[in-house]
Amino acid sequence: MDFLPTLNSPVHEEYFLNSGDKIRVFFEREDIGSASASEPGWRGVDKIGHALHDLDPIFDEFSRDPRLARICQQTGMANPLLLQSMVIFKQAQTGGEVGIHQDATWLYTEPSSVLGFWFALEDATIDNGCIWAQPGGHRSGLRSRFRRWPQGGIGMDWFDTYECHGAAEDFVPLEADAGTLIVLHGFCPHRSGSNRSRHARGAYSLHVIDGACRYPEDNWLQRPPGMPLRGFDLEPMEELPMEELTMEDRPMEDMSAVPVLQL
């Protein structure tokens, strides 16, 4: 299955829309051919998601690192809940391009609260498809929303024109060494290029929302009643005075996409 659902394909839509409480594998759109015995078994895989943080013990422990909880607190979240997680492969020579988008388009709350944690598992460079982000673009607000239609199916609501994302020269590359964390504001327009290099660009992506905000029933990603969203499962943390925050800990209204720390 491709990562994004193919329109008018009920089977494809079902696989994607019902992945919020599962670990599912999504493949590249391009024809990957047949893998040889010497090639890794994950050849052609695009992403694995979307509940790794709840269903896999290793990802559970990693995703609930107290340092991530601290970042959520410092950005003003009252009740951070881990919503979505993905391993993104960006395969060598076949990794596909990801167009300009905002995380809040796909992970919508009222008011908006989604925060993206993007971990470089391998060095991310321009050659192998690193993230490109638009500095200050988050100040323009949300431009589209992906949701379930009342009559069935899924689609995009557009609040603004695509051109308002800015020209290609407005975006800057966020090259990152393996182990780097990049924090993305939910409104930050970003994209990534295709990977035609000989080096994969693996990443782990985790998205957190504020449980104090409304999460609409027509959002594409839904959890069954028996598997509610969980937070960081930590004891309440002491409030950190704003005057003690470092440059890397700035409130989200002051940043669009910022490398925060090395793990």
Secondary structure, DSSP 8 states (H G I E B T S, - for coil): -BSS--TT-HHHHHHHHT-TTSEEEEE-SS------TTS-TTTTEEEEEE-HHHH-HHHHHHHT-HHHHHHHHHTT-SSEEEEEEEEE---TTTB--EEEE-HHHHS--BS---EEEEEESS-B-TTTT-EEE-TTGGGG---EEEEE-TTSSEEEEESS-GGGG--GGG-EEE-B-TTEEEEEETT--EEE--B-SSS---EEEEEEEETTSB--TTBS----TTS--B-----------GGG--GGG--GGG-SEEEEEE-
